[in-house]
Amino acid sequence: MRDLKTWLPYELHTHTKHSDGTHTLMELAKSAKELGYQGIALTDHSTMSGIREREGVMAATHLLIIRGMEWTTFYGHVLLLGVDQFVDWRDLSPVDLQKRTAEIHDQGGLIGVAHPFRVGSPMCTGCFWHYQVQDWSEIDYIEVWSGVFPPIQKSNQRAFQFWTDLLNQGYRITAVAGRDWHNPGRVIEPLAATYLAISETQKDVEDRVIEALKRGRVSVSLGPLLLLHVTSTTQKMKWEIGETVVLMNREEKLKIVIDLDVTARANYWELNGEALRVALNSNLGYLTEFIMKAGTPKIIFELEITGLFWIRSELYGRMQECETMIAFTNPIYFSSLLDI
């Protein structure tokens, strides 16, 4: 029986008074709840002291708080999620980040790159990524959208292209959004949500979140929830975001299904106009695009997959009078029996 999953919105980069945030964990959690998030990751700078408050805040707010921290170094900011023990970074140089990855993974945790192309020193010490990663397969995720209204920022556009380049090199790295949330109060700019496909068969909720991030079962959006799946009529199979399509031969034609859930967090975003453009991107570049209007939440089409190793869907439209990317999915990958 196929593992059932539910898509839920999370915020994966937050700070409190335990580092340089100005709100308590309780205040942060209440604000996240009000914005329709299912959970947050607590990633204070270079400390995990806020985790002591975690259980009490979760019980009071019914909001999941994922254990984490943000290494704040001179060579880049590194996010750790799902760790319950402090991992030291102070002896790292720009060329040996990976001597700590095994320790993080042994705890069942994930290691991610925060805002890799944000302006660095002296404006933001260490915010720009200078670590030399020898093997990107040891890095679990990249924060390609950082801050509020992230797709219009040049640093995020550069991060998004960097992630695409890594996909084209054969790396399977998850892309996420992170507000880098420090302060309370309402903002008028659009806020992204990182939607995770949470398994209904696992018991521990935090484990489900870590598993979804690890497997790339992720869709990121400022507005509607964008989904993608692939079906094969000959094999009677269905593959979803983060999964690998394994085919008997690469001549087989598949059906691509792009879904748009306009009810997801519907009270927290607004579009300018009804027409939206959906594009299918891949290692071969853009393959096709469609205009989606209100009342057309699903597109189904056939695709020739020769030469494809990954595809993802992207959503474009107008938000706050800007033409912008609104959402993107993580990839579905392709392989054949000859490749494995």
N, C-alpha and C positions, 0 to 999 in steps of 0.2 A: 504494500500500500504506500502511495506517495506521501511524503512528509508534508503536511499542511502548514502554510505560512501566512502570517498576517503582516501587512506593511504598516509600520508605526514610525512617527516622526521623533527625531532626537536632535539635541544640540550637544556637540562633542568637544567644545573648547570654552571653558569657563574659569573664572577666578573669583576668589572671595578675600575677606580681610586677612586670611592666613598668608596671602602674598600681597599683591598690589591691587586687589579689588576693593571696592568701597561698600559692598553689601555682605551680610552674613550668609552662610549656607542656607539657612531657613528662608531669608528674604529672596535669595536667588531661586530657590526651588519654587516658592510661591509665584514668582514672576514667570518662571518657565511654565508652570501649570496654567497660568492665565493666558499664555501665548499658544497653548494647545500642544505643547511637547509632551511626549510620553516619558521622557527621561533626559538626563544631562550627564555629561562626563565632568567630574571635578578634576581640573588640571592646573592646580596652583603652581606657581613658579618654584621649582626646586624644593618642594616640600609636600608631604602627605599628611600634615598634621590635621587638616580639615576632615579627614576620613573618620576621626573619632566622633564627629557629630552625625555621621551618615545614617545610622540606624534610626535614631530619634527623628531626624528630618523626614526620612522615607516613611516612617510610621504615621507622622502627622500630615504629610502632604499626599501620600500614595503616588509619589513620583520616584522612578528609579534613579539612583545616583551611582554612576559607574566609577569605580576607583581608578585614579590616575594621577599623573603629575606632568609638568612641563619642565624638562631640563632647559635652563636658561644659560647658554654658554656663549662664548665669544665667536663661535663658528657656525651657529645656527640654533634654533629652538626645536627640541625633540619632544614629541608627545608619547607618553606611555599610557596604555589603557589596560585594565584588568589585572593590575599587579597589586599584591597586598603587602609586599615588603619593599622597603626603600632600596633603590638601585643607584649607586654612586656614579657620577660622571666626571669627577674633578680631575682625574688623571688622563682624560682623553685628549688627544691631539686631533688636528683636522684630518688625519689619515687613518685613524684606528677606531672609528665609531663602532665597527662591527665586533670588537672584542667584548662588547656588552650585550649584543643581540641575543646570544645564547642564554644568558642569565635571565633576560626578559621573557623569552619564549619558554624557558623551563618553568616559569611561574604561571604559564598559560596566558601571558600577556601579549600585547601588540606594541609595535614601535612605529611611529609615524612622523612625517616631516610637517612642521607647522609653517605656514605662510612663507614658502621658500624664497620669494622674490620681493618681499617687503623691503622698504628702504632700511638699511642697516645703520651701523655706527656713523656718527655720534648721535643721530636722531633716535635710533632704537638699537641699543647695544645687542649685537649678535642676531638680529632678526633676519638678516640675509643669510641664505644657506651657503656655507663654505666647506662643509664636510665633503671629502672625497670618498664616495661609496664605491667599493670595489665590486660588489655583487648586489644589485638592487633587489634580487629575489629575497634577501634577508630583511628588507623594509616592507612592512605590511600595508601602509597606506600613506597617501599624500593629501594634505589639505589644499585643494586646488582653488576653493573659494574661501576667502577669509574676510571677516568684517561684515558690515551691513551693505546691502545692495552690491554684493560682490562681483557680479559679472561685468560691471562697467569699469572696474578698476584695472589699470594696465598690469599691475603686478599679478593679479589673478588670471588675466588672460595669458600671461607668460607661463604661469604655473600650469594652467590647463593644457597649453601646448607642450610643455615639458612632460606631463603625464602621457599625452598622446604619443610623443616620441618614444617613451619607454615601452608603451604597448607595442609599437611597431618594431621594437627591438626584441620582442618576445617575452617581456616581463609582465606578470599578472599582478598588478598593484591596484589596490582599491583607491578610488577617489572620493573624498568627502568634503563637506563644508564645515566651517567652524567660525562662529561669531567672534571668538576671542573676547568674551563677555566679561567686562570689568565693573560696570556701573549700573545702578538701578535707574528706573525712570523710563518713560515711553520714548520710542524713537519713531520717526515718520518714514524712514527708509525701509524698503522691503527687507525681510529677514528670511534667510534660507532655512530649510529643514533637511536633515539627512534622514531619509526613510530607509529603514532596515526591514528585511523580510525575516520576521522572527518565527522560529520553529515552534509549533504547538506541542511537540513531543518531548522536548527537554524540560526539566523541572526548574533549574536555576535560571532566573531571568537574565542576570548579568552574563552568564555563560552563553545564553542565546544571542545576546547582543555582540559579544566578542566573536562568536562563530559566524554571524552574519557579516561582520566587517572583514573577517579573515577570508571568507569565501567570496567576497565581492557582491553580496546580495544587497545592493545599495542603489538607490535612486535619489538624486538631489534636486530640490526645487524651491523657487521663490513663490510658486503658486500651485497649480494642479499637480497631482501625483502622476508622473510619466512612467509607464511600464512597457516592457518589451518581452515577447517570447517567440519561440520558433517551434513549429510543428512539422512532423514528417508523416505523411499519410501512409507511406509504404511500411515504415517501422512502427507506426502508431505510437509515436513518442512526442513528448513536449519538453522543451528546455527553456529555463527561465534565466533571468539576469544572474551572472556569476557562474553559470554552468557551462559545460563543454559539450557541444554537439559532436558526437562520434558517429561517423557515417561509414557505410559499406563502400561507397565510392563518392568521389567529389563531383560526379556528373548529376547527382540527385538534386532535384529541385525541392525547395522547402517553402513553406508558408511563413511569412513574417507577420506578427500581430503586434500593433502598437496601440496601447490603451491610454486613455486620459481620464483620470478620476477627478472631476471638478468639485467633488464634495469634500476632498481632503483639506482640512484646516481652512475651510471656505470663508470663515469669518476673519481671517488674518491676512488676506491679500486681495488685491483688486487689479484687474487688467483694463487697459484702455482699448476698447474695441473687442469684437467677438472673434475675428479671424486670427488664427494662430498657424504658424508654419512648423511642420515637423520634418526633420531631416534624418536620414539614416547614414551615419558615418562609419568608416571602416579603415582597415590597414591599406586599402586601395583608394582611400579618399571618400568623398561623398558619393553615395550610390543613387539616391533618389530623394525626393521631397514631396510633401503633400500640404495642402491647405486644409486645416480642420476648423470647422465652424461649430457654433453651439448646436447641440443635438447630434453631433457626429463624434462620439467619444472613442470610436475604434476604427482602425484602418487595417485591412488584411490584403496582402499581396504576395505574389510568388517571387522568389529570388534565385538567380543563378549564383552559386557559391564558389565557383572555380576561382582559386587564388585568395579566398578569404581566410583570415585567421582570427579576426574579431569584428564585431559590429556593435554599435551603440546608437540609441536614439537621442535626439536633441530637439528641444522645443524653443521656438522664438516667437516674440510678439512685442507689444508695447506695454510698458509698465512705468508709471510716473512720467509719461510723455517721452520715454526713451525706447528706441528699438533695441532689443537686447535678447540674449539667451535667457530663458526663464527656467529651464530644467534640462537635466541630462541623466541618462542612466549609465551605470557601469556596464562593461561589455558582456556579451555572450561570445564564447570562444568556439573555434572550429578545429576539429581534428578528423583524421580518418584512421581506419584500422592499419593502414600502411605507416602512419605516423607514430604508433604506439607499440 
